[in-house]
Every structure is written in C-alpha cells, then in structure tokens.
Amino acid sequence: HSWFHINVKEPDGKVTEWMIEGGSPNTLIRLGVTKYTVKIGTELTIEGYQAKEGTNKAVGRNFILADGSRLFLSLNGSVPGSPGAPPEK
C-alpha cells in the first residue's frame, strides 16, 4: 500500500497532518498516478473513509483536484467495472 502525507488547514488556521492510504504502487501506476502527478502544495479534496479510532488516518478512495478531475487511489470500488464497484446504470 501507499501512504500520502498531507497537511490540512483547519478553519482556525491550525495545520493538521493526515495520512491517507492508497493502493499499491503498481495499482496507482496502472491508474495513472505517479509520484509526479500531485505536486507539493496542490490543493485537493479527498474522498475516503476515516480510521475508526478517530485518528488522522484514512483510506483514500479519490483525490479531487481544483479543476474537478479525479485521481483514483484504488481499484476496489473506485473505478466503474472494478471489483466492489457499484453496478453501472
């Protein structure tokens, strides 16, 4: 698995570090995500599932960039037609 370390600016200005888990490096490469895809300082929204114990860790599903484009972080359920994905309409 891969881990993305990100800084989140809270409404009060405080910066909190989060760790977002993604798929394996090989899976990410097949999805078009490499270490050069997201540059340091890029603002993005993350879709995922926070750790049950409430820590600043999550399993990431998608990164959504400012232009609306999505970067899939796992094949399981994120990409239509992949294992665990909802049926296409």
VONUKOL-352237 format. One record per residue: residue number from 1; residue in three letters; y, x, z of N, C-alpha, C in turn. Coordinates in steps of 0.02 Angstrom, whole numbers, plus 32768, in hexadecimal, padded with zeros to 4 digits. Layout:
BEGIN
<pt k="NUM" r="ALA" n_Y="Y" n_X="X" n_Z="Z" ca_Y="Y" ca_X="X" ca_Z="Z" c_Y="Y" c_X="X" c_Z="Z"/>
...
# end
This chain:
BEGIN
<pt k="1" r="HIS" n_Y="7FC4" n_X="802A" n_Z="8000" ca_Y="8000" ca_X="8000" ca_Z="8000" c_Y="803E" c_X="802C" c_Z="8000"/>
<pt k="2" r="SER" n_Y="8075" n_X="800E" n_Z="7FED" ca_Y="80B5" ca_X="8031" ca_Z="7FEC" c_Y="80E2" c_X="8012" c_Z="8021"/>
<pt k="3" r="TRP" n_Y="8113" n_X="8039" n_Z="8037" ca_Y="8144" ca_X="8021" ca_Z="8068" c_Y="818A" c_X="8030" c_Z="804E"/>
<pt k="4" r="PHE" n_Y="81B4" n_X="7FFE" n_Z="8050" ca_Y="81FA" ca_X="8005" ca_Z="803E" c_Y="8223" c_X="8002" c_Z="807F"/>
<pt k="5" r="HIS" n_Y="824B" n_X="8035" n_Z="808D" ca_Y="8275" ca_X="8036" ca_Z="80C8" c_Y="82BB" c_X="8021" c_Z="80B2"/>
<pt k="6" r="ILE" n_Y="82D3" n_X="7FEB" n_Z="80CF" ca_Y="8314" ca_X="7FD1" ca_Z="80BA" c_Y="8342" c_X="7FC7" c_Z="80F6"/>
<pt k="7" r="ASN" n_Y="8382" n_X="7FCB" n_Z="80EA" ca_Y="83B4" ca_X="7FBC" ca_Z="811D" c_Y="83D3" c_X="7F79" c_Z="810E"/>
<pt k="8" r="VAL" n_Y="83D5" n_X="7F4E" n_Z="8141" ca_Y="83F1" ca_X="7F0B" ca_Z="8139" c_Y="8430" c_X="7F07" c_Z="8163"/>
<pt k="9" r="LYS" n_Y="8467" n_X="7EF4" n_Z="8144" ca_Y="84A7" ca_X="7EEC" ca_Z="8168" c_Y="84AA" c_X="7EA5" c_Z="8185"/>
<pt k="10" r="GLU" n_Y="84AC" n_X="7EA1" n_Z="81C7" ca_Y="84AF" ca_X="7E61" ca_Z="81EA" c_Y="84F6" c_X="7E44" c_Z="81E5"/>
<pt k="11" r="PRO" n_Y="84FE" n_X="7E03" n_Z="81F3" ca_Y="8541" ca_X="7DE5" ca_Z="81F1" c_Y="8575" c_X="7E08" c_Z="821D"/>
<pt k="12" r="ASP" n_Y="855D" n_X="7E25" n_Z="8255" ca_Y="858B" ca_X="7E47" ca_Z="8283" c_Y="859A" c_X="7E8F" c_Z="826D"/>
<pt k="13" r="GLY" n_Y="857F" n_X="7EA4" n_Z="8234" ca_Y="858B" ca_X="7EE7" ca_Z="821A" c_Y="8556" c_X="7F1A" c_Z="822E"/>
<pt k="14" r="LYS" n_Y="852C" n_X="7F09" n_Z="825E" ca_Y="84F7" ca_X="7F36" ca_Z="8275" c_Y="84C4" c_X="7F3F" c_Z="823D"/>
<pt k="15" r="VAL" n_Y="84A9" n_X="7F7B" n_Z="8235" ca_Y="8477" ca_X="7F89" ca_Z="8202" c_Y="8433" c_X="7F8D" c_Z="8224"/>
<pt k="16" r="THR" n_Y="8403" n_X="7F68" n_Z="820A" ca_Y="83BF" ca_X="7F66" ca_Z="8225" c_Y="838F" c_X="7F7F" c_Z="81EF"/>
<pt k="17" r="GLU" n_Y="8361" n_X="7FAB" n_Z="8203" ca_Y="832F" ca_X="7FC4" ca_Z="81D3" c_Y="82F3" c_X="7F96" c_Z="81D2"/>
<pt k="18" r="TRP" n_Y="82DC" n_X="7F87" n_Z="8196" ca_Y="82A0" ca_X="7F5F" ca_Z="818A" c_Y="826E" c_X="7F88" c_Z="8162"/>
<pt k="19" r="MET" n_Y="822E" n_X="7F7A" n_Z="816B" ca_Y="81F9" ca_X="7F98" ca_Z="8143" c_Y="81D7" c_X="7F60" c_Z="811D"/>
<pt k="20" r="ILE" n_Y="81D6" n_X="7F65" n_Z="80DB" ca_Y="81B9" ca_X="7F32" ca_Z="80B0" c_Y="817B" c_X="7F4F" c_Z="808F"/>
<pt k="21" r="GLU" n_Y="8142" n_X="7F2F" n_Z="8099" ca_Y="8103" ca_X="7F47" ca_Z="807B" c_Y="80FA" c_X="7F29" c_Z="8036"/>
<pt k="22" r="GLY" n_Y="80E7" n_X="7F53" n_Z="8007" ca_Y="80D9" ca_X="7F3D" ca_Z="7FC3" c_Y="8092" c_X="7F4E" c_Z="7FB0"/>
<pt k="23" r="GLY" n_Y="8081" n_X="7F41" n_Z="7F73" ca_Y="803E" ca_X="7F51" ca_Z="7F5A" c_Y="8034" c_X="7F9C" c_Z="7F54"/>
<pt k="24" r="SER" n_Y="7FFA" n_X="7FAF" n_Z="7F3C" ca_Y="7FEA" ca_X="7FF6" ca_Z="7F34" c_Y="8018" c_X="8014" c_Z="7EFF"/>
<pt k="25" r="PRO" n_Y="8022" n_X="8056" n_Z="7F01" ca_Y="804B" ca_X="8075" ca_Z="7ECD" c_Y="8032" c_X="8065" c_Z="7E86"/>
<pt k="26" r="ASN" n_Y="7FF1" n_X="8064" n_Z="7E7C" ca_Y="7FD7" ca_X="8054" ca_Z="7E39" c_Y="7FE9" c_X="800D" c_Z="7E24"/>
<pt k="27" r="THR" n_Y="7FE4" n_X="7FDE" n_Z="7E53" ca_Y="7FF6" ca_X="7F99" ca_Z="7E44" c_Y="8040" c_X="7F94" c_Z="7E32"/>
<pt k="28" r="LEU" n_Y="806A" n_X="7FB5" n_Z="7E59" ca_Y="80B2" ca_X="7FB3" ca_Z="7E4C" c_Y="80C2" c_X="7FD0" c_Z="7E07"/>
<pt k="29" r="ILE" n_Y="80A2" n_X="8007" n_Z="7DF6" ca_Y="80AE" ca_X="8025" ca_Z="7DB4" c_Y="8099" c_X="7FF5" c_Z="7D7D"/>
<pt k="30" r="ARG" n_Y="8060" n_X="7FD3" n_Z="7D85" ca_Y="804A" ca_X="7FA1" ca_Z="7D53" c_Y="807C" c_X="7F69" c_Z="7D4C"/>
<pt k="31" r="LEU" n_Y="809F" n_X="7F59" n_Z="7D84" ca_Y="80D2" ca_X="7F24" ca_Z="7D83" c_Y="8116" c_X="7F3D" c_Z="7D6C"/>
<pt k="32" r="GLY" n_Y="811A" n_X="7F7E" n_Z="7D5D" ca_Y="8158" ca_X="7F9B" ca_Z="7D44" c_Y="8187" c_X="7FB5" c_Z="7D7A"/>
<pt k="33" r="VAL" n_Y="816F" n_X="7FBA" n_Z="7DB7" ca_Y="8198" ca_X="7FD2" ca_Z="7DEF" c_Y="8185" c_X="801A" c_Z="7DFE"/>
<pt k="34" r="THR" n_Y="81B5" n_X="8048" n_Z="7DF8" ca_Y="81AA" ca_X="808E" ca_Z="7E08" c_Y="81DD" c_X="80A3" c_Z="7E3D"/>
<pt k="35" r="LYS" n_Y="81D9" n_X="80E2" n_Z="7E53" ca_Y="8209" ca_X="80F9" ca_Z="7E85" c_Y="8250" c_X="80FC" c_Z="7E6A"/>
<pt k="36" r="TYR" n_Y="8258" n_X="80F5" n_Z="7E29" ca_Y="829A" ca_X="80F7" ca_Z="7E0A" c_Y="82B7" c_X="80B1" c_Z="7DFB"/>
<pt k="37" r="THR" n_Y="828F" n_X="807D" n_Z="7E06" ca_Y="82A4" ca_X="8039" ca_Z="7DF3" c_Y="82DE" c_X="801F" c_Z="7E1D"/>
<pt k="38" r="VAL" n_Y="82DB" n_X="8029" n_Z="7E5E" ca_Y="8310" ca_X="8011" ca_Z="7E8B" c_Y="8332" c_X="804E" c_Z="7EA9"/>
<pt k="39" r="LYS" n_Y="8370" n_X="8056" n_Z="7E99" ca_Y="8396" ca_X="8090" ca_Z="7EB1" c_Y="83AE" c_X="8084" c_Z="7EF9"/>
<pt k="40" r="ILE" n_Y="83B6" n_X="80B9" n_Z="7F1F" ca_Y="83D0" ca_X="80B4" ca_Z="7F63" c_Y="8415" c_X="8093" c_Z="7F60"/>
<pt k="41" r="GLY" n_Y="841F" n_X="8062" n_Z="7F8C" ca_Y="845E" ca_X="803E" ca_Z="7F8E" c_Y="845F" c_X="7FFD" c_Z="7F67"/>
<pt k="42" r="THR" n_Y="8429" n_X="7FF0" n_Z="7F41" ca_Y="8424" ca_X="7FB2" ca_Z="7F1A" c_Y="8420" c_X="7F76" c_Z="7F49"/>
<pt k="43" r="GLU" n_Y="8449" n_X="7F43" n_Z="7F3F" ca_Y="8445" ca_X="7F06" ca_Z="7F66" c_Y="8411" c_X="7ED9" c_Z="7F48"/>
<pt k="44" r="LEU" n_Y="83E6" n_X="7EBD" n_Z="7F72" ca_Y="83B1" ca_X="7E91" ca_Z="7F5A" c_Y="839E" c_X="7E5E" c_Z="7F8F"/>
<pt k="45" r="THR" n_Y="837A" n_X="7E2C" n_Z="7F7A" ca_Y="835E" ca_X="7DFA" ca_Z="7FA6" c_Y="8313" c_X="7E03" c_Z="7FA5"/>
<pt k="46" r="ILE" n_Y="82F3" n_X="7DFB" n_Z="7FDF" ca_Y="82AB" ca_X="7E04" ca_Z="7FE3" c_Y="828A" c_X="7DC2" c_Z="7FF4"/>
<pt k="47" r="GLU" n_Y="8257" n_X="7DB0" n_Z="7FCD" ca_Y="822C" ca_X="7D78" ca_Z="7FDF" c_Y="81ED" c_X="7D96" c_Z="7FFC"/>
<pt k="48" r="GLY" n_Y="81D8" n_X="7D7D" n_Z="8035" ca_Y="819C" ca_X="7D98" ca_Z="8054" c_Y="818C" c_X="7D74" c_Z="8095"/>
<pt k="49" r="TYR" n_Y="8163" n_X="7D94" n_Z="80BD" ca_Y="8149" ca_X="7D75" ca_Z="80FA" c_Y="8153" c_X="7DA5" c_Z="8134"/>
<pt k="50" r="GLN" n_Y="817C" n_X="7D92" n_Z="8165" ca_Y="818A" ca_X="7DBD" ca_Z="819E" c_Y="814C" c_X="7DC5" c_Z="81CA"/>
<pt k="51" r="ALA" n_Y="8145" n_X="7DFF" n_Z="81EA" ca_Y="810E" ca_X="7E0C" ca_Z="8217" c_Y="810C" c_X="7DD8" c_Z="824F"/>
<pt k="52" r="LYS" n_Y="80D0" n_X="7DC4" n_Z="8263" ca_Y="80C8" ca_X="7D90" ca_Z="8296" c_Y="80E7" c_X="7DA2" c_Z="82D9"/>
<pt k="53" r="GLU" n_Y="80E6" n_X="7DE3" n_Z="82EA" ca_Y="8100" ca_X="7DF7" ca_Z="832B" c_Y="814C" c_X="7DFC" c_Z="832C"/>
<pt k="54" r="GLY" n_Y="816D" n_X="7DEB" n_Z="82F4" ca_Y="81B5" ca_X="7DE8" ca_Z="82F2" c_Y="81D9" c_X="7E2A" c_Z="82E8"/>
<pt k="55" r="THR" n_Y="81B3" n_X="7E5F" n_Z="82D8" ca_Y="81D3" ca_X="7EA0" ca_Z="82CC" c_Y="81F6" c_X="7E9F" c_Z="8288"/>
<pt k="56" r="ASN" n_Y="821A" n_X="7ED4" n_Z="8279" ca_Y="823E" ca_X="7ED9" ca_Z="823A" c_Y="8210" c_X="7EF4" c_Z="8203"/>
<pt k="57" r="LYS" n_Y="81D7" n_X="7ED4" n_Z="81FB" ca_Y="81A8" ca_X="7EE4" ca_Z="81C7" c_Y="8196" c_X="7EA4" c_Z="81A2"/>
<pt k="58" r="ALA" n_Y="8187" n_X="7EAB" n_Z="8162" ca_Y="8174" ca_X="7E70" ca_Z="813B" c_Y="8148" c_X="7E86" c_Z="8101"/>
<pt k="59" r="VAL" n_Y="8120" n_X="7E58" n_Z="80E9" ca_Y="80FB" ca_X="7E61" ca_Z="80AB" c_Y="8128" c_X="7E46" c_Z="8075"/>
<pt k="60" r="GLY" n_Y="813D" n_X="7E71" n_Z="8047" ca_Y="816A" ca_X="7E5C" ca_Z="8012" c_Y="8144" c_X="7E3B" c_Z="7FD9"/>
<pt k="61" r="ARG" n_Y="8161" n_X="7E08" n_Z="7FBE" ca_Y="8145" ca_X="7DE6" ca_Z="7F84" c_Y="816E" c_X="7DF7" c_Z="7F45"/>
<pt k="62" r="ASN" n_Y="81B0" n_X="7DF0" n_Z="7F4B" ca_Y="81DD" ca_X="7DFE" ca_Z="7F13" c_Y="821D" c_X="7E1E" c_Z="7F2D"/>
<pt k="63" r="PHE" n_Y="823A" n_X="7E4A" n_Z="7F05" ca_Y="827F" ca_X="7E60" ca_Z="7F0D" c_Y="82A6" c_X="7E3A" c_Z="7ED8"/>
<pt k="64" r="ILE" n_Y="82DE" n_X="7E1C" n_Z="7EEC" ca_Y="8309" ca_X="7DFA" ca_Z="7EBC" c_Y="834A" c_X="7E21" c_Z="7EB8"/>
<pt k="65" r="LEU" n_Y="835A" n_X="7E3A" n_Z="7E7D" ca_Y="8396" ca_X="7E62" ca_Z="7E74" c_Y="83D3" c_X="7E35" c_Z="7E69"/>
<pt k="66" r="ALA" n_Y="840E" n_X="7E52" n_Z="7E6E" ca_Y="844D" ca_X="7E2D" ca_Z="7E68" c_Y="8452" c_X="7E06" c_Z="7E27"/>
<pt k="67" r="ASP" n_Y="8433" n_X="7E20" n_Z="7DF0" ca_Y="8436" ca_X="7DFD" ca_Z="7DB0" c_Y="8402" c_X="7DC6" c_Z="7DAA"/>
<pt k="68" r="GLY" n_Y="83DB" n_X="7DBA" n_Z="7DE0" ca_Y="83A9" ca_X="7D86" ca_Z="7DE0" c_Y="8364" c_X="7D9C" c_Z="7DCA"/>
<pt k="69" r="SER" n_Y="835E" n_X="7DD9" n_Z="7DB1" ca_Y="831C" ca_X="7DF1" ca_Z="7D9B" c_Y="82F0" c_X="7DFD" c_Z="7DD9"/>
<pt k="70" r="ARG" n_Y="82AF" n_X="7DF4" n_Z="7DCF" ca_Y="827F" ca_X="7DFB" ca_Z="7E06" c_Y="8252" c_X="7E36" c_Z="7DFA"/>
<pt k="71" r="LEU" n_Y="8244" n_X="7E59" n_Z="7E30" ca_Y="8212" ca_X="7E8E" ca_Z="7E2F" c_Y="81D9" c_X="7E77" c_Z="7E5B"/>
<pt k="72" r="PHE" n_Y="819E" n_X="7E70" n_Z="7E3E" ca_Y="8164" ca_X="7E5B" ca_Z="7E64" c_Y="8148" c_X="7E96" c_Z="7E8B"/>
<pt k="73" r="LEU" n_Y="8136" n_X="7E8B" n_Z="7ECA" ca_Y="811D" ca_X="7EC1" ca_Z="7EF4" c_Y="80D2" c_X="7EC0" c_Z="7EFE"/>
<pt k="74" r="SER" n_Y="80B1" n_X="7E8C" n_Z="7EE4" ca_Y="8069" ca_X="7E86" ca_Z="7EEC" c_Y="804E" c_X="7E58" c_Z="7EB6"/>
<pt k="75" r="LEU" n_Y="8010" n_X="7E64" n_Z="7EA3" ca_Y="7FF1" ca_X="7E37" ca_Z="7E73" c_Y="7FD7" c_X="7DF7" c_Z="7E93"/>
<pt k="76" r="ASN" n_Y="7FC9" n_X="7DF9" n_Z="7ED4" ca_Y="7FAC" ca_X="7DC0" ca_Z="7EF6" c_Y="7FDD" c_X="7D87" c_Z="7EFF"/>
<pt k="77" r="GLY" n_Y="7FDA" n_X="7D56" n_Z="7ED2" ca_Y="8002" ca_X="7D1A" ca_Z="7ED9" c_Y="8049" c_X="7D1F" c_Z="7EC0"/>
<pt k="78" r="SER" n_Y="8060" n_X="7D5A" n_Z="7EAD" ca_Y="80A5" ca_X="7D61" ca_Z="7E98" c_Y="80AF" c_X="7D55" c_Z="7E4E"/>
<pt k="79" r="VAL" n_Y="807F" n_X="7D68" n_Z="7E26" ca_Y="8085" ca_X="7D63" ca_Z="7DDE" c_Y="805B" c_X="7D29" c_Z="7DC6"/>
<pt k="80" r="PRO" n_Y="8077" n_X="7CFA" n_Z="7DA0" ca_Y="804F" ca_X="7CC2" ca_Z="7D87" c_Y="800F" c_X="7CDB" c_Z="7D66"/>
<pt k="81" r="GLY" n_Y="7FD8" n_X="7CBB" n_Z="7D78" ca_Y="7F97" ca_X="7CCE" ca_Z="7D5C" c_Y="7F72" c_X="7D03" c_Z="7D84"/>
<pt k="82" r="SER" n_Y="7F93" n_X="7D21" n_Z="7DB7" ca_Y="7F71" ca_X="7D53" ca_Z="7DDF" c_Y="7F4A" c_X="7D32" c_Z="7E17"/>
<pt k="83" r="PRO" n_Y="7F1A" n_X="7D56" n_Z="7E36" ca_Y="7EF4" ca_X="7D38" ca_Z="7E6D" c_Y="7F22" c_X="7D1F" c_Z="7EA4"/>
<pt k="84" r="GLY" n_Y="7F17" n_X="7CE3" n_Z="7EBC" ca_Y="7F3F" ca_X="7CC7" ca_Z="7EF1" c_Y="7F7F" c_X="7CA5" c_Z="7EDB"/>
<pt k="85" r="ALA" n_Y="7F8F" n_X="7CA8" n_Z="7E9B" ca_Y="7FCC" ca_X="7C89" ca_Z="7E81" c_Y="7FC1" c_X="7C3E" c_Z="7E7B"/>
<pt k="86" r="PRO" n_Y="7FF6" n_X="7C16" n_Z="7E86" ca_Y="7FEF" ca_X="7BCE" ca_Z="7E7D" c_Y="7FE1" c_X="7BBF" c_Z="7E33"/>
<pt k="87" r="PRO" n_Y="7FBE" n_X="7B88" n_Z="7E26" ca_Y="7FB0" ca_X="7B77" ca_Z="7DE0" c_Y="7FF0" c_X="7B6B" c_Z="7DB9"/>
<pt k="88" r="GLU" n_Y="7FEE" n_X="7B80" n_Z="7D7A" ca_Y="8028" ca_X="7B76" ca_Z="7D4E" c_Y="802B" c_X="7B2D" c_Z="7D3A"/>
<pt k="89" r="LYS" n_Y="8068" n_X="7B12" n_Z="7D34" ca_Y="8070" ca_X="7ACB" ca_Z="7D21" c_Y="8074" c_X="7AC4" c_Z="7CD6"/>
# end
